[in-house]
Amino acid sequence: MPRLVALVMLLSSVTAALAQTQFPGVAPSVPSPFTPPPQLGGAPAPPVALPVPRVSPNRQTGPSLVTRPRGRPVEVPGGPSNFSNQVERCLDAAANAGIGPNGRAAFTRRCVQ
């Protein structure tokens, strides 16, 4: 009986050695250095709060009177003071005053300054 066990062990070790020489290109498994370390508890890390950009307070401007080189002054109504709203109000006031498209561009440049 001990001889049979020794023979089986010898044959299994020989076949294992032969199997390793048959596939020389297979490398043993090694953990990748690029994988992140496992987190404790299995839960993801809490999200990081990003700073929120500050928004200027909603300032209102009063109505203004914009002069034209040739023509009557035009009253521009007041409203929020950001640039896009000022441009829109100036364009509306120029259209209401009957100024043409080319004149509106020059009027708006003067109005928004």
C-alpha positions as CSV (number, residue, x, y, z in Angstrom):
1,M,0.0,0.0,0.0
2,P,2.7,2.6,0.8
3,R,4.4,1.8,-2.5
4,L,1.1,2.5,-4.4
5,V,0.8,5.9,-2.6
6,A,4.4,6.7,-3.4
7,L,3.9,5.7,-7.1
8,V,0.8,7.9,-7.4
9,M,2.6,10.9,-5.8
10,L,5.6,10.4,-8.1
11,L,3.3,10.2,-11.2
12,S,1.3,13.3,-10.2
13,S,4.4,15.4,-9.6
14,V,5.9,14.3,-13.0
15,T,2.7,15.2,-14.8
16,A,2.6,18.6,-13.0
17,A,6.1,19.3,-14.0
18,L,5.4,18.4,-17.6
19,A,2.3,20.5,-17.7
20,Q,4.3,23.5,-16.6
21,T,6.9,23.0,-19.3
22,Q,4.1,22.7,-22.0
23,F,2.8,26.2,-21.3
24,P,5.8,28.4,-20.7
25,G,4.1,31.6,-21.7
26,V,1.6,31.6,-18.9
27,A,2.8,33.8,-16.0
28,P,1.6,33.2,-12.5
29,S,-1.1,35.6,-11.3
30,V,0.2,38.7,-9.6
31,P,-2.0,41.5,-8.3
32,S,-1.8,44.5,-10.6
33,P,-0.1,47.6,-9.2
34,F,-2.8,49.8,-11.0
35,T,-5.8,48.5,-9.2
36,P,-6.9,50.7,-6.3
37,P,-6.6,49.3,-2.8
38,P,-9.8,47.7,-1.4
39,Q,-11.9,50.0,0.7
40,L,-12.8,49.0,4.2
41,G,-16.4,48.2,4.8
42,G,-17.1,47.8,1.1
43,A,-18.8,51.2,0.7
44,P,-17.5,53.8,-1.6
45,A,-15.9,57.0,-0.2
46,P,-18.3,59.8,0.5
47,P,-18.4,62.5,-2.3
48,V,-16.3,65.6,-1.9
49,A,-18.3,68.8,-1.8
50,L,-17.1,71.2,-4.6
51,P,-17.1,74.9,-4.0
52,V,-20.1,76.7,-5.5
53,P,-19.3,79.8,-7.5
54,R,-20.6,83.0,-5.8
55,V,-23.4,84.7,-7.7
56,S,-23.5,88.5,-7.4
57,P,-26.7,89.8,-5.8
58,N,-29.5,90.7,-8.1
59,R,-28.8,94.4,-8.4
60,Q,-31.4,96.5,-10.1
61,T,-30.5,99.6,-12.2
62,G,-32.8,102.6,-12.6
63,P,-33.9,104.0,-15.9
64,S,-31.3,105.9,-17.8
65,L,-31.3,108.5,-20.6
66,V,-28.9,107.7,-23.4
67,T,-28.0,110.5,-25.8
68,R,-27.5,110.0,-29.5
69,P,-25.2,112.0,-31.8
70,R,-28.0,113.0,-34.1
71,G,-31.5,112.7,-32.6
72,R,-33.4,112.8,-29.4
73,P,-32.1,111.0,-26.3
74,V,-33.7,107.6,-25.6
75,E,-34.9,106.5,-22.2
76,V,-33.7,102.9,-21.4
77,P,-35.8,101.2,-18.6
78,G,-34.1,99.8,-15.5
79,G,-33.7,96.2,-14.6
80,P,-31.1,93.6,-13.6
81,S,-27.5,94.9,-13.9
82,N,-25.9,91.9,-15.7
83,F,-24.4,92.5,-19.1
84,S,-26.9,90.4,-21.2
85,N,-29.9,92.1,-19.6
86,Q,-28.4,95.5,-20.2
87,V,-27.8,94.7,-23.9
88,E,-31.4,93.4,-24.3
89,R,-32.9,96.5,-22.7
90,C,-30.8,98.8,-24.9
91,L,-31.8,96.9,-28.0
92,D,-35.5,97.1,-27.0
93,A,-35.3,100.8,-26.3
94,A,-33.5,101.4,-29.6
95,A,-36.2,99.5,-31.5
96,N,-38.9,101.4,-29.7
97,A,-37.3,104.7,-30.6
98,G,-37.4,103.7,-34.3
99,I,-33.6,103.3,-34.8
100,G,-32.6,101.0,-37.6
101,P,-30.4,97.9,-37.3
102,N,-27.0,99.6,-37.9
103,G,-28.0,102.5,-35.6
104,R,-29.1,100.0,-32.9
105,A,-25.6,98.4,-32.8
106,A,-24.0,101.8,-32.2
107,F,-26.7,102.8,-29.7
108,T,-26.2,99.6,-27.8
109,R,-22.5,100.1,-27.6
110,R,-23.0,103.6,-26.2
111,C,-25.8,102.5,-23.9
112,V,-24.0,99.5,-22.2
113,Q,-20.8,101.4,-21.4
